[in-house]
Amino acid sequence: MNKFIAGINKEKLKPCPFCGSNSILFHQPQIKPQEHFGIYCGNCGCGTMGLPDKEKVINIWNTRANN
């Protein structure tokens, strides 16, 4: 089972780098430990790759070319 949480720690997540939407979904593994965290835009569908480290996924989402 997968769980998508709308805007976990919204203050930590930047808007979508492509469409600017604040409709951000955070995928959190629920049952299988081999599942990965991911962040996706609820508007345009872009997202991060799945990774086992929650903070690394957040850092990847928030990385922009100008920072």
C-alpha positions in Angstrom: 0.0 0.0 0.0 1.2 3.5 -0.8 0.3 6.7 1.0 0.4 10.1 -0.6 0.4 13.0 1.8 -0.5 16.4 0.5 2.1 18.9 1.5 4.0 17.3 4.3 5.9 20.1 6.0 4.8 22.6 3.4 7.1 25.2 4.8 10.0 22.9 3.8 8.9 22.1 0.2 9.3 24.6 -2.6 6.6 25.0 -5.3 6.9 22.8 -8.5 10.0 23.9 -10.5 8.1 23.5 -13.8 4.6 24.8 -13.3 5.0 26.7 -10.0 2.1 24.8 -8.3 2.0 24.4 -4.5 0.0 21.2 -4.9 2.8 18.9 -3.8 2.3 15.3 -2.9 4.8 13.3 -0.8 4.9 9.5 -1.3 5.6 7.7 2.0 6.2 4.0 2.1 3.7 2.2 4.3 4.3 -1.5 4.4 7.4 -2.6 2.4 10.7 -1.3 3.8 12.2 -1.5 0.2 9.7 1.1 -1.0 11.0 4.6 -1.5 10.0 8.2 -0.6 9.2 10.5 -3.5 7.7 14.0 -4.1 5.4 14.8 -7.0 3.5 17.8 -8.3 -0.3 17.3 -8.1 -0.7 19.7 -11.0 1.7 18.7 -13.8 2.9 15.3 -12.5 6.7 16.0 -12.4 8.5 14.4 -9.5 11.6 13.1 -7.9 13.1 9.6 -8.3 12.2 7.3 -5.4 14.9 7.2 -2.7 15.0 5.5 0.7 16.2 8.7 2.5 13.3 11.2 3.1 15.6 14.2 3.7 17.5 13.5 0.5 14.3 13.4 -1.5 13.3 16.8 0.1 16.7 18.3 -0.8 16.5 17.1 -4.4 13.0 18.5 -4.8 14.1 21.9 -3.4 17.3 22.1 -5.5 17.1 24.7 -8.3 19.6 25.7 -11.0 20.2 29.1 -9.3 20.9 27.9 -5.8 
